[in-house]
Amino acid sequence: MMNKISKIVLNSAIGISLLSAGVATAGNPDRAGSAGSGQLLINPWARSTGWAGSNQANAHGLEAMFLNVAGMAFTKKTEVVFSRSSWLGGSGINMNAFGFSQHVGETGVLGLGIVSLDGGDIDITTVDQPEGGIGQYSPLFLNIGLSYAKAFSDNIYGGATLKIVSEQISNISGRGVCLDAGIQYHTGKYDQFHIGISLKNVGPKMTYRGDGMSFEANITNGTQSNGSVSGYNATFEQRSASYELPSCLNMGLSYDFLLGVSDSVKASEVDHRISVAANYTSNSFTYDQYSLGVEYGFKKYLMVRGGYTYEKGILKSDTRRTVFTGPTAGVTLQLPFGAEKNKSFALDYSYRFTNPFSGVHSIGARINL
């Protein structure tokens, strides 16, 4: 069974390179706003957002499920992660994410990720009651991903994720599925040079359905009685236009500077590490993005990181098409435990700068067993 899954993952990963050319030329800022399910582009994890998601090429563990699922193959045994984000401070929107990954077989890893975005309470308004006062509704966005990643050699890793997408309010909902796939290549004497490529959110169009698409109208039959036109009420259902998912292609590089590594000191045991990363994102429905990031690590206890994401027009408020201004920052405190110190508990925090609103705060906790 696992051999069949491995073949599917490998074929999916190889297919990325075949689809890359088409996706890379599909970007069109004039189509901005015409795609749906924009929450699929939001990174919910506190660790990787600290350096702007630029570490797509060397993302390891469960957080790689969002950036490049191939990196999930580095899960040693079991990993559990939770993250909560206060989205656009002051907006009342919160995002929660939970993930679980488990090593299976010799080199495979299975993962489950659940991301929910709560839009807060919004007043219900109608044509007859535009000021509200008749109740509230709460939009809910939910993404559920099932992933499998595998090490195909000492240098090549691949993976794929099947995602179920759900969007709903009290009387309208939309359902869909999409696929992510990615590959990573690691090389160098200490595996310090990383290359990654991933394709995300590829799937069929979605549409909305529900009671909210229906309305009542009076149908007249054209006959008159006592000077009035007779008729009857009927319920009609409107058809919702379908919309595409926000597919994108990511290509990244990263390099680890291991300070003090030698034949007598293992790469995993160095006191100081500086990692630099860069990533290019080709978006199908908006401007392409370029991300740079750097992370400093002190042993296995402390990691400090920062990043910047650039897209056309982001430097000026009158040409910026996103609420984000570019800079990000984050920190991780990690406590190894166990007889061989090969298990760990960590707290992650990140901040993404925005204008307007007061930024995005994300905090997370993880356990590696």
KEKE-3310 file (N, C-alpha, C; in steps of 0.2 Angstrom, whole numbers, plus 5000, padded with zeros to 4 digits):
npx = (5004:5009:5020:5012:5007:5018:5023:5013:5014:5027:5025:5016:5025:5034:5026:5025:5035:5032:5020:5024:5029:5017:5009:5018:5017:5004:5001:4992:4989:4977:4967:4965:4955:4946:4947:4942:4941:4952:4958:4966:4979:4984:4996:4996:5005:5015:5029:5036:5030:5037:5049:5044:5039:5049:5057:5053:5061:5068:5060:5055:5046:5029:5025:5029:5018:5011:5020:5029:5026:5034:5044:5039:5043:5054:5050:5053:5047:5034:5024:5016:5007:5001:4993:4988:4982:4979:4971:4974:4975:4962:4952:4944:4945:4950:4962:4964:4975:4978:4989:4995:5007:5014:5027:5029:5031:5047:5053:5042:5029:5014:5002:4990:4981:4972:4964:4956:4946:4939:4927:4921:4907:4894:4882:4866:4859:4846:4836:4825:4828:4841:4849:4851:4849:4842:4848:4863:4877:4890:4904:4913:4928:4935:4949:4954:4968:4975:4990:5005:5022:5038:5055:5064:5077:5094:5095:5083:5067:5049:5032:5013:4998:4981:4967:4952:4940:4930:4918:4907:4891:4877:4866:4872:4884:4900:4909:4924:4939:4956:4973:4990:5007:5025:5043:5059:5076:5092:5108:5127:5141:5137:5123:5118:5114:5099:5085:5069:5053:5036:5019:5003:4986:4978:4965:4947:4934:4924:4908:4894:4880:4864:4850:4851:4852:4840:4824:4808:4794:4780:4769:4759:4744:4737:4723:4709:4700:4688:4694:4708:4724:4726:4736:4750:4762:4779:4794:4810:4826:4842:4856:4873:4888:4902:4919:4937:4951:4964:4978:4996:5013:5028:5045:5061:5076:5089:5102:5112:5123:5134:5142:5157:5157:5164:5175:5175:5164:5147:5135:5123:5125:5131:5135:5131:5120:5117:5104:5100:5087:5077:5063:5052:5036:5024:5009:4993:4982:4985:4998:5015:5026:5041:5051:5062:5073:5080:5087:5093:5100:5103:5111:5099:5090:5086:5079:5079:5071:5069:5060:5056:5043:5041:5031:5025:5022:5021:5028:5022:5008:4997:4998:4999:4992:4989:4986:4997:5013:5026:5038:5042:5044:5050:5051:5058:5057:5064:5064:5073:5071:5070:5080:5090:5089:5082:5069:5057:5050:5042:5039:5032:5033:5026:5026:5017:5019:5007:4997:4982:4976:4982:4993:4998:4997:5004:5005:5012:5012:5022:5026:5038:5041)
npy = (4994:5006:5008:5010:5022:5030:5030:5037:5050:5053:5054:5064:5075:5075:5080:5093:5100:5099:5107:5119:5129:5133:5138:5148:5158:5162:5172:5187:5202:5210:5201:5200:5197:5190:5177:5164:5158:5164:5162:5151:5155:5160:5159:5149:5146:5150:5149:5148:5160:5170:5172:5177:5166:5162:5151:5140:5131:5124:5120:5111:5097:5098:5110:5112:5107:5118:5126:5119:5103:5092:5094:5089:5076:5075:5073:5065:5056:5058:5073:5086:5101:5117:5132:5150:5164:5181:5190:5203:5214:5221:5219:5208:5195:5179:5166:5148:5134:5117:5103:5087:5074:5059:5047:5034:5018:5015:5027:5036:5048:5053:5065:5077:5091:5105:5120:5134:5149:5161:5173:5182:5191:5197:5209:5206:5212:5218:5223:5229:5232:5240:5244:5234:5225:5213:5202:5192:5185:5172:5171:5156:5148:5134:5123:5107:5096:5082:5074:5066:5062:5058:5052:5050:5047:5050:5064:5069:5073:5071:5076:5076:5084:5083:5093:5098:5110:5122:5134:5145:5153:5157:5153:5149:5140:5134:5121:5112:5104:5103:5101:5100:5099:5095:5096:5094:5097:5093:5096:5097:5096:5095:5095:5108:5116:5120:5117:5120:5117:5120:5117:5124:5123:5118:5114:5109:5121:5131:5133:5142:5137:5135:5140:5153:5157:5158:5166:5174:5178:5187:5179:5184:5180:5187:5189:5198:5204:5212:5224:5221:5213:5195:5182:5172:5167:5162:5152:5155:5150:5156:5155:5153:5160:5151:5149:5151:5143:5150:5146:5144:5145:5140:5143:5141:5144:5140:5142:5136:5142:5135:5138:5134:5121:5105:5090:5084:5090:5088:5093:5095:5099:5111:5127:5139:5145:5151:5155:5158:5163:5162:5165:5163:5168:5163:5170:5166:5175:5188:5200:5194:5188:5191:5184:5186:5180:5178:5168:5165:5153:5147:5134:5121:5129:5142:5152:5166:5176:5185:5193:5198:5202:5206:5214:5221:5238:5238:5247:5260:5268:5271:5263:5250:5234:5226:5223:5220:5226:5221:5218:5206:5197:5185:5173:5159:5148:5134:5118:5105:5087:5071:5056:5056:5069:5070:5074:5087:5102:5117:5135:5146:5162:5175:5191:5200:5214:5227:5239:5247:5243:5234:5224:5207:5195:5180:5165:5150:5132:5117:5100:5088:5071)
npz = (5000:5005:4995:4984:4987:4988:4975:4969:4975:4971:4957:4957:4962:4952:4942:4945:4940:4926:4926:4930:4920:4914:4925:4930:4920:4922:4930:4933:4937:4934:4936:4949:4964:4957:4960:4972:4989:4996:5008:5008:5004:5016:5027:5042:5052:5066:5066:5053:5047:5053:5046:5034:5027:5018:5019:5011:5004:5014:5024:5037:5045:5052:5049:5036:5028:5024:5017:5009:5006:5005:5014:5026:5027:5035:5048:5063:5072:5079:5078:5085:5083:5087:5083:5084:5078:5078:5068:5058:5068:5078:5069:5074:5069:5070:5068:5069:5070:5068:5069:5065:5064:5058:5058:5047:5041:5033:5027:5026:5030:5037:5038:5046:5044:5051:5048:5053:5051:5059:5056:5064:5072:5062:5058:5052:5038:5028:5013:5017:5030:5032:5042:5051:5066:5067:5071:5070:5060:5058:5048:5043:5039:5033:5032:5028:5028:5021:5021:5013:5014:5008:5009:4996:4993:5000:4997:4991:4992:4993:4992:4994:4996:5000:5000:5008:5006:5014:5015:5024:5028:5038:5029:5017:5008:5003:4995:4991:4983:4983:4977:4984:4980:4981:4980:4987:4987:4995:4998:4998:5009:5023:5021:5019:5009:5000:4990:4984:4977:4974:4971:4973:4978:4967:4959:4955:4950:4962:4969:4976:4987:4994:5005:5005:4992:4987:4984:4986:4976:4968:4957:4944:4936:4927:4927:4932:4946:4954:4950:4954:4951:4950:4958:4963:4976:4974:4976:4971:4965:4964:4953:4957:4952:4947:4954:4953:4961:4971:4964:4965:4962:4969:4971:4978:4987:5000:5012:5025:5036:5046:5060:5066:5064:5061:5057:5069:5076:5075:5062:5068:5080:5082:5090:5085:5071:5056:5045:5028:5017:5002:4992:4978:4972:4961:4957:4952:4952:4956:4960:4958:4970:4980:4992:5006:5019:5035:5048:5064:5074:5091:5097:5101:5107:5105:5093:5082:5070:5054:5041:5024:5012:4995:4983:4968:4969:4983:4991:4992:4999:4990:4979:4984:4984:4994:5012:5019:5023:5021:5030:5042:5058:5071:5084:5092:5106:5113:5121:5123:5128:5136:5137:5127:5123:5111:5109:5110:5116:5111:5109:5098:5090:5080:5070:5059:5049:5046:5036:5034:5051:5065:5063:5062:5074:5079:5088:5094:5098:5100:5100:5098:5097)
capx = (5000:5014:5023:5008:5006:5025:5023:5008:5018:5033:5023:5014:5030:5037:5022:5026:5040:5028:5015:5027:5029:5010:5007:5022:5015:4997:5000:4989:4986:4971:4962:4964:4949:4941:4947:4939:4945:4959:4961:4971:4985:4986:5001:4993:5009:5019:5037:5038:5028:5042:5053:5040:5038:5054:5060:5050:5066:5071:5054:5055:5041:5022:5023:5030:5012:5008:5025:5031:5024:5040:5048:5036:5047:5059:5047:5057:5043:5028:5024:5009:5008:4995:4994:4983:4983:4975:4971:4973:4973:4957:4946:4940:4945:4955:4963:4967:4977:4981:4992:4998:5011:5017:5032:5026:5036:5054:5054:5036:5026:5007:5000:4984:4981:4965:4964:4949:4946:4932:4926:4918:4900:4892:4875:4862:4855:4841:4834:4820:4831:4848:4853:4852:4845:4838:4852:4870:4880:4897:4907:4918:4932:4939:4953:4957:4973:4978:4997:5010:5028:5043:5062:5066:5085:5097:5094:5077:5061:5043:5025:5007:4992:4974:4964:4945:4939:4924:4916:4900:4888:4871:4862:4875:4890:4903:4913:4929:4945:4962:4980:4997:5013:5031:5049:5065:5083:5096:5115:5132:5144:5133:5116:5117:5111:5092:5081:5063:5048:5030:5013:4998:4979:4976:4958:4941:4931:4919:4902:4890:4874:4860:4844:4852:4852:4833:4820:4801:4791:4773:4768:4752:4741:4734:4716:4707:4694:4686:4699:4715:4727:4727:4742:4752:4769:4783:4801:4815:4833:4847:4862:4879:4894:4908:4925:4943:4955:4970:4984:5002:5019:5034:5052:5065:5083:5091:5108:5114:5130:5136:5148:5161:5156:5171:5174:5174:5158:5142:5132:5117:5128:5135:5132:5128:5118:5113:5101:5097:5082:5074:5057:5048:5029:5020:5002:4988:4977:4988:5006:5020:5030:5048:5052:5069:5072:5086:5086:5099:5099:5108:5110:5092:5086:5083:5079:5077:5071:5065:5059:5053:5040:5040:5027:5024:5018:5020:5032:5018:5001:4993:4999:4999:4986:4989:4987:5004:5019:5032:5042:5040:5049:5048:5056:5056:5060:5064:5067:5074:5070:5071:5086:5095:5088:5080:5062:5057:5044:5044:5034:5034:5029:5028:5022:5017:5017:5001:4994:4980:4976:4988:4997:4995:5001:5003:5008:5011:5016:5024:5029:5041:5042)
capy = (5000:5012:5008:5013:5029:5033:5031:5043:5056:5054:5056:5071:5079:5076:5084:5100:5103:5100:5112:5125:5134:5136:5142:5154:5163:5163:5178:5192:5206:5212:5196:5201:5197:5185:5170:5163:5154:5167:5160:5146:5158:5163:5154:5150:5144:5155:5148:5150:5167:5174:5175:5178:5160:5162:5145:5135:5126:5120:5119:5104:5095:5098:5117:5111:5106:5124:5129:5113:5097:5088:5094:5085:5069:5076:5071:5059:5051:5061:5080:5090:5108:5121:5139:5154:5171:5187:5192:5210:5217:5226:5217:5203:5189:5174:5160:5143:5129:5111:5098:5080:5070:5053:5043:5027:5014:5017:5034:5040:5052:5055:5071:5079:5098:5108:5127:5137:5156:5164:5180:5186:5192:5202:5211:5204:5217:5217:5229:5233:5234:5241:5246:5228:5224:5207:5196:5192:5178:5172:5167:5151:5145:5128:5119:5101:5093:5075:5074:5061:5064:5053:5053:5045:5046:5055:5071:5070:5072:5073:5075:5079:5086:5083:5098:5099:5117:5123:5141:5145:5157:5153:5150:5148:5137:5131:5115:5110:5100:5105:5097:5103:5094:5098:5092:5097:5094:5095:5094:5100:5092:5095:5096:5114:5119:5118:5119:5118:5119:5117:5119:5124:5125:5116:5110:5112:5127:5130:5137:5143:5134:5135:5143:5160:5159:5158:5172:5174:5183:5186:5178:5186:5176:5191:5190:5204:5203:5218:5229:5219:5207:5190:5179:5168:5168:5156:5153:5154:5149:5159:5151:5156:5159:5147:5153:5147:5143:5154:5142:5147:5141:5143:5141:5144:5142:5142:5140:5136:5144:5132:5141:5129:5114:5101:5083:5082:5093:5087:5099:5096:5100:5117:5132:5145:5143:5157:5152:5163:5159:5166:5162:5167:5165:5166:5170:5166:5180:5194:5201:5189:5190:5189:5184:5185:5179:5175:5165:5164:5148:5146:5127:5119:5132:5149:5154:5172:5176:5190:5192:5203:5200:5212:5214:5227:5243:5238:5252:5266:5266:5272:5258:5244:5230:5221:5226:5219:5231:5218:5215:5201:5195:5180:5170:5152:5145:5127:5114:5097:5083:5064:5053:5058:5075:5070:5076:5094:5106:5123:5140:5150:5168:5179:5197:5202:5221:5229:5246:5248:5238:5233:5219:5200:5191:5172:5161:5142:5127:5111:5094:5083:5065)
capz = (5000:5005:4989:4979:4989:4986:4968:4967:4978:4967:4951:4958:4963:4945:4938:4947:4935:4920:4926:4932:4915:4913:4931:4931:4916:4922:4934:4930:4942:4932:4938:4957:4966:4954:4963:4979:4994:4997:5015:5006:5003:5022:5031:5049:5057:5069:5065:5046:5046:5056:5041:5028:5022:5013:5020:5008:5002:5019:5029:5040:5050:5050:5046:5029:5025:5020:5012:5004:5010:5005:5021:5031:5027:5041:5055:5065:5074:5080:5079:5086:5082:5087:5082:5084:5075:5079:5061:5057:5074:5078:5065:5077:5065:5073:5064:5073:5066:5072:5064:5068:5059:5061:5054:5045:5036:5033:5026:5025:5035:5036:5042:5046:5046:5051:5049:5053:5051:5061:5053:5069:5072:5058:5058:5047:5035:5022:5009:5021:5036:5031:5048:5055:5072:5066:5072:5067:5057:5058:5043:5045:5033:5036:5027:5031:5023:5022:5018:5014:5012:5009:5007:4990:4994:5005:4995:4987:4996:4989:4996:4991:5001:4997:5004:5008:5007:5016:5017:5025:5033:5041:5024:5011:5009:4997:4996:4986:4985:4979:4978:4984:4979:4982:4981:4990:4986:4999:4996:5002:5014:5029:5018:5021:5003:4999:4984:4984:4972:4976:4967:4978:4977:4961:4959:4951:4952:4967:4969:4982:4987:5000:5005:5004:4985:4985:4985:4985:4971:4966:4950:4942:4930:4921:4927:4936:4950:4957:4949:4956:4947:4955:4957:4969:4978:4972:4978:4965:4967:4960:4952:4959:4947:4950:4954:4953:4967:4970:4963:4964:4961:4974:4970:4984:4989:5006:5014:5032:5038:5052:5063:5071:5062:5059:5057:5076:5078:5070:5060:5072:5087:5082:5094:5081:5064:5052:5038:5024:5012:4997:4988:4973:4972:4955:4959:4946:4952:4958:4958:4960:4976:4982:5000:5009:5026:5039:5055:5069:5079:5096:5098:5099:5112:5103:5086:5080:5063:5051:5034:5020:5006:4991:4977:4964:4972:4990:4994:4992:5001:4985:4974:4987:4984:5000:5018:5022:5021:5019:5036:5047:5063:5075:5089:5095:5112:5112:5126:5122:5133:5134:5139:5122:5121:5104:5109:5111:5117:5108:5109:5093:5090:5074:5069:5052:5049:5041:5036:5041:5056:5069:5062:5063:5080:5079:5093:5093:5103:5096:5103:5094:5101)
cpx = (5004:5018:5019:5007:5013:5025:5018:5011:5023:5031:5020:5019:5034:5033:5022:5030:5037:5023:5018:5027:5022:5008:5011:5020:5008:4996:4997:4985:4979:4965:4961:4957:4944:4942:4944:4944:4952:4962:4967:4978:4988:4990:4998:4998:5014:5027:5039:5036:5033:5047:5050:5039:5043:5058:5057:5055:5068:5066:5054:5049:5034:5021:5025:5024:5009:5013:5027:5031:5030:5044:5045:5039:5052:5056:5050:5052:5036:5028:5017:5010:5001:4997:4988:4985:4978:4975:4970:4970:4967:4951:4942:4940:4951:4956:4967:4969:4980:4983:4995:5001:5014:5021:5029:5031:5043:5056:5048:5033:5019:5006:4993:4984:4974:4966:4957:4950:4939:4932:4922:4910:4898:4885:4872:4858:4851:4840:4829:4823:4839:4852:4854:4847:4841:4842:4859:4872:4887:4900:4912:4921:4936:4942:4955:4961:4975:4985:5001:5016:5033:5050:5063:5073:5087:5096:5088:5071:5055:5037:5019:5002:4986:4970:4956:4944:4932:4923:4909:4898:4881:4867:4865:4882:4893:4908:4918:4935:4950:4968:4986:5002:5019:5037:5054:5071:5088:5103:5120:5135:5140:5125:5114:5114:5104:5089:5074:5058:5041:5024:5007:4991:4977:4970:4953:4938:4926:4913:4898:4883:4870:4854:4845:4852:4845:4829:4813:4799:4784:4772:4760:4750:4737:4727:4714:4700:4693:4692:4707:4717:4728:4733:4744:4760:4773:4790:4805:4822:4838:4853:4868:4884:4899:4914:4931:4947:4961:4977:4990:5008:5025:5040:5057:5072:5085:5098:5110:5121:5131:5142:5151:5160:5163:5170:5173:5167:5153:5138:5126:5119:5131:5131:5128:5126:5115:5111:5098:5092:5079:5068:5054:5041:5026:5013:4998:4984:4979:4995:5010:5024:5037:5049:5060:5068:5079:5084:5093:5097:5105:5106:5103:5088:5083:5084:5076:5077:5068:5065:5056:5050:5039:5036:5027:5020:5018:5023:5028:5011:4996:4993:4999:4992:4985:4989:4993:5009:5025:5036:5039:5045:5046:5054:5053:5060:5059:5067:5067:5073:5071:5079:5092:5094:5086:5072:5062:5050:5046:5038:5037:5030:5031:5024:5023:5015:5012:5000:4988:4980:4982:4992:4994:5000:4999:5008:5007:5014:5017:5027:5032:5043:5047)
cpy = (5006:5013:5012:5021:5033:5035:5037:5049:5058:5057:5063:5076:5081:5080:5091:5103:5104:5105:5119:5131:5137:5140:5148:5159:5165:5169:5184:5197:5209:5207:5196:5201:5193:5178:5170:5160:5157:5165:5154:5149:5161:5157:5155:5148:5149:5155:5151:5157:5172:5177:5174:5172:5159:5155:5139:5129:5121:5119:5112:5103:5097:5105:5117:5110:5112:5126:5124:5107:5092:5088:5091:5078:5069:5074:5065:5054:5054:5069:5082:5097:5112:5129:5144:5161:5176:5191:5199:5213:5222:5224:5212:5197:5185:5168:5155:5137:5123:5106:5092:5077:5064:5049:5036:5024:5016:5024:5038:5043:5054:5061:5074:5087:5101:5115:5130:5145:5158:5171:5184:5187:5198:5203:5209:5210:5215:5223:5233:5235:5234:5242:5240:5228:5218:5201:5197:5185:5178:5168:5162:5148:5140:5124:5113:5098:5087:5075:5067:5063:5058:5055:5048:5043:5050:5062:5073:5068:5075:5072:5078:5079:5086:5087:5098:5106:5119:5131:5141:5151:5153:5150:5149:5145:5135:5126:5114:5106:5103:5101:5102:5098:5098:5093:5097:5093:5097:5092:5098:5095:5090:5096:5103:5119:5116:5121:5116:5121:5116:5121:5119:5126:5124:5112:5113:5118:5126:5134:5137:5140:5135:5139:5151:5162:5159:5165:5171:5179:5181:5185:5179:5182:5180:5192:5195:5202:5209:5223:5227:5213:5201:5186:5175:5169:5161:5158:5151:5153:5152:5155:5155:5155:5155:5151:5149:5148:5147:5150:5147:5142:5144:5139:5145:5140:5144:5139:5141:5137:5141:5134:5136:5122:5111:5094:5080:5085:5092:5093:5100:5098:5107:5122:5137:5143:5150:5154:5158:5160:5165:5162:5166:5164:5168:5164:5170:5172:5187:5195:5195:5192:5187:5190:5183:5184:5176:5173:5163:5159:5147:5139:5125:5123:5138:5150:5161:5173:5183:5190:5198:5201:5206:5210:5220:5232:5243:5243:5259:5264:5267:5267:5251:5240:5225:5225:5225:5224:5228:5215:5210:5199:5189:5177:5163:5150:5138:5123:5107:5094:5076:5062:5055:5065:5076:5072:5083:5097:5113:5128:5145:5157:5172:5186:5199:5210:5223:5236:5246:5242:5237:5227:5212:5197:5184:5169:5154:5138:5121:5106:5090:5077:5060)
cpz = (5000:4999:4984:4980:4987:4979:4966:4969:4973:4960:4951:4958:4956:4941:4939:4941:4928:4920:4928:4927:4914:4919:4931:4926:4917:4927:4930:4935:4941:4935:4946:4959:4963:4956:4970:4983:4996:5004:5013:5005:5010:5026:5039:5054:5059:5067:5058:5044:5048:5051:5034:5024:5017:5013:5017:5006:5008:5025:5031:5045:5047:5047:5038:5025:5021:5015:5007:5007:5010:5011:5027:5032:5033:5048:5057:5068:5074:5081:5080:5086:5083:5086:5082:5082:5076:5072:5060:5063:5074:5074:5068:5074:5069:5068:5069:5068:5070:5067:5068:5062:5062:5056:5053:5040:5038:5032:5024:5031:5033:5040:5041:5048:5046:5052:5048:5054:5053:5059:5058:5068:5067:5058:5052:5044:5029:5018:5013:5027:5035:5037:5053:5061:5072:5067:5069:5064:5058:5052:5045:5039:5036:5030:5031:5026:5026:5018:5018:5011:5013:5006:5002:4990:4999:5004:4993:4991:4992:4994:4992:4997:4997:5002:5003:5010:5009:5018:5018:5030:5035:5035:5017:5012:5003:4999:4990:4988:4980:4981:4979:4983:4979:4982:4984:4989:4991:4998:5000:5007:5020:5027:5020:5015:5001:4993:4985:4979:4974:4972:4972:4975:4970:4961:4955:4954:4958:4966:4975:4981:4993:5000:5004:4997:4983:4987:4983:4980:4970:4959:4948:4936:4925:4922:4932:4940:4955:4956:4951:4952:4952:4953:4963:4970:4976:4974:4972:4968:4962:4959:4954:4954:4951:4950:4955:4960:4966:4969:4962:4964:4965:4972:4975:4984:4996:5007:5021:5033:5045:5055:5068:5069:5059:5059:5064:5079:5073:5068:5065:5079:5087:5087:5090:5074:5062:5045:5034:5018:5008:4993:4983:4972:4965:4956:4952:4946:4955:4957:4961:4966:4977:4989:5001:5016:5029:5046:5058:5074:5084:5098:5096:5104:5110:5096:5085:5073:5060:5044:5030:5014:5002:4985:4974:4968:4979:4994:4995:4994:4995:4979:4977:4986:4989:5007:5021:5019:5019:5025:5040:5052:5068:5079:5091:5101:5112:5118:5124:5128:5131:5136:5134:5120:5114:5104:5111:5112:5115:5108:5103:5093:5084:5074:5062:5052:5044:5042:5031:5045:5060:5069:5063:5069:5079:5084:5093:5098:5099:5101:5098:5098:5097)
residu = (MET:MET:ASN:LYS:ILE:SER:LYS:ILE:VAL:LEU:ASN:SER:ALA:ILE:GLY:ILE:SER:LEU:LEU:SER:ALA:GLY:VAL:ALA:THR:ALA:GLY:ASN:PRO:ASP:ARG:ALA:GLY:SER:ALA:GLY:SER:GLY:GLN:LEU:LEU:ILE:ASN:PRO:TRP:ALA:ARG:SER:THR:GLY:TRP:ALA:GLY:SER:ASN:GLN:ALA:ASN:ALA:HIS:GLY:LEU:GLU:ALA:MET:PHE:LEU:ASN:VAL:ALA:GLY:MET:ALA:PHE:THR:LYS:LYS:THR:GLU:VAL:VAL:PHE:SER:ARG:SER:SER:TRP:LEU:GLY:GLY:SER:GLY:ILE:ASN:MET:ASN:ALA:PHE:GLY:PHE:SER:GLN:HIS:VAL:GLY:GLU:THR:GLY:VAL:LEU:GLY:LEU:GLY:ILE:VAL:SER:LEU:ASP:GLY:GLY:ASP:ILE:ASP:ILE:THR:THR:VAL:ASP:GLN:PRO:GLU:GLY:GLY:ILE:GLY:GLN:TYR:SER:PRO:LEU:PHE:LEU:ASN:ILE:GLY:LEU:SER:TYR:ALA:LYS:ALA:PHE:SER:ASP:ASN:ILE:TYR:GLY:GLY:ALA:THR:LEU:LYS:ILE:VAL:SER:GLU:GLN:ILE:SER:ASN:ILE:SER:GLY:ARG:GLY:VAL:CYS:LEU:ASP:ALA:GLY:ILE:GLN:TYR:HIS:THR:GLY:LYS:TYR:ASP:GLN:PHE:HIS:ILE:GLY:ILE:SER:LEU:LYS:ASN:VAL:GLY:PRO:LYS:MET:THR:TYR:ARG:GLY:ASP:GLY:MET:SER:PHE:GLU:ALA:ASN:ILE:THR:ASN:GLY:THR:GLN:SER:ASN:GLY:SER:VAL:SER:GLY:TYR:ASN:ALA:THR:PHE:GLU:GLN:ARG:SER:ALA:SER:TYR:GLU:LEU:PRO:SER:CYS:LEU:ASN:MET:GLY:LEU:SER:TYR:ASP:PHE:LEU:LEU:GLY:VAL:SER:ASP:SER:VAL:LYS:ALA:SER:GLU:VAL:ASP:HIS:ARG:ILE:SER:VAL:ALA:ALA:ASN:TYR:THR:SER:ASN:SER:PHE:THR:TYR:ASP:GLN:TYR:SER:LEU:GLY:VAL:GLU:TYR:GLY:PHE:LYS:LYS:TYR:LEU:MET:VAL:ARG:GLY:GLY:TYR:THR:TYR:GLU:LYS:GLY:ILE:LEU:LYS:SER:ASP:THR:ARG:ARG:THR:VAL:PHE:THR:GLY:PRO:THR:ALA:GLY:VAL:THR:LEU:GLN:LEU:PRO:PHE:GLY:ALA:GLU:LYS:ASN:LYS:SER:PHE:ALA:LEU:ASP:TYR:SER:TYR:ARG:PHE:THR:ASN:PRO:PHE:SER:GLY:VAL:HIS:SER:ILE:GLY:ALA:ARG:ILE:ASN:LEU)
# end
